[in-house]
């Protein structure tokens, strides 16, 4: 009787390991349709992996937002002037 739950747990852990290994590609829509469907189905059933996926979504959104921000114009102008001066000295 104790063999069946152990098998289910091992299979569940295998599914989690596979899903977590594919999460990054899943987040960026880089999986084929079949693999994406498998990960999506696993996330619907597994709270732990779903929570990890949610963290990944939040981090991805935060990084995408940060990449859209521009440096203040004054800082940009100073940086460009420094780069031009360095190029003139070494160029």
C-alpha positions as CSV (number, residue, x, y, z in Angstrom):
1,X,0.0,0.0,0.0
2,X,2.8,2.5,0.7
3,X,4.3,2.1,-2.8
4,X,1.5,3.9,-4.6
5,X,1.7,7.2,-2.7
6,X,5.5,7.1,-3.0
7,X,5.1,6.6,-6.8
8,X,2.6,9.5,-7.0
9,X,4.9,11.8,-5.0
10,X,7.9,10.9,-7.2
11,X,5.8,11.5,-10.3
12,X,4.5,14.8,-8.9
13,X,8.0,15.9,-8.1
14,X,9.2,15.0,-11.6
15,X,6.3,17.0,-13.0
16,X,7.2,19.9,-10.8
17,X,10.9,19.7,-11.8
18,X,10.0,19.6,-15.4
19,X,7.5,22.5,-15.1
20,X,9.9,24.6,-13.2
21,X,12.7,23.9,-15.7
22,X,10.4,25.2,-18.4
23,X,9.0,28.2,-16.6
24,X,11.4,30.8,-18.0
25,X,10.7,29.8,-21.5
26,X,6.9,29.6,-20.7
27,X,7.0,33.1,-19.3
28,X,8.5,34.4,-22.6
29,X,6.2,32.3,-24.9
30,X,9.2,30.3,-26.2
31,X,7.7,26.8,-25.8
32,X,6.0,24.9,-28.6
33,X,2.2,24.7,-28.2
34,X,2.3,21.2,-26.8
35,X,4.9,21.9,-24.1
36,X,3.2,25.2,-23.2
37,X,-0.1,23.3,-22.7
38,X,1.6,20.7,-20.5
39,X,3.1,23.5,-18.3
40,X,-0.2,25.4,-18.2
41,X,-2.0,22.2,-17.1
42,X,0.5,21.6,-14.4
43,X,0.3,25.1,-13.1
44,X,-3.5,24.8,-12.9
45,X,-3.1,21.8,-10.5
46,X,0.0,22.7,-8.5
47,X,-0.1,25.6,-6.1
48,X,3.7,25.7,-5.5
49,X,4.6,25.9,-9.2
50,X,1.8,28.3,-9.8
51,X,3.1,30.5,-7.1
52,X,6.6,30.4,-8.6
53,X,5.1,31.2,-12.0
54,X,3.4,34.2,-10.4
55,X,6.7,35.4,-9.0
56,X,8.3,35.0,-12.4
57,X,5.4,37.1,-14.0
58,X,5.9,39.8,-11.4
59,X,9.7,40.0,-11.9
60,X,9.3,40.0,-15.7
61,X,6.8,42.8,-15.5
62,X,9.0,44.8,-13.2
63,X,12.1,44.3,-15.4
64,X,10.1,45.3,-18.5
65,X,8.9,48.4,-16.8
66,X,12.4,49.3,-15.6
67,X,13.8,49.0,-19.1
68,X,11.2,51.5,-20.4
69,X,12.4,54.2,-18.0
70,X,14.7,56.8,-19.4
71,X,17.5,58.6,-17.5
72,X,16.8,62.3,-16.8
73,X,17.9,64.5,-19.7
74,X,20.5,66.2,-17.6
75,X,22.1,62.9,-16.7
76,X,22.0,61.8,-20.3
77,X,23.6,65.0,-21.5
78,X,26.4,64.7,-18.9
79,X,27.0,61.1,-19.8
80,X,27.1,61.8,-23.6
81,X,29.5,64.7,-23.0
82,X,31.8,62.4,-20.9
83,X,31.8,59.8,-23.6
84,X,32.6,62.3,-26.3
85,X,35.4,63.8,-24.3
86,X,36.8,60.3,-23.7
87,X,36.6,59.5,-27.4
88,X,38.4,62.8,-28.3
89,X,41.2,62.0,-25.9
90,X,41.7,58.4,-27.1
91,X,40.5,58.7,-30.6
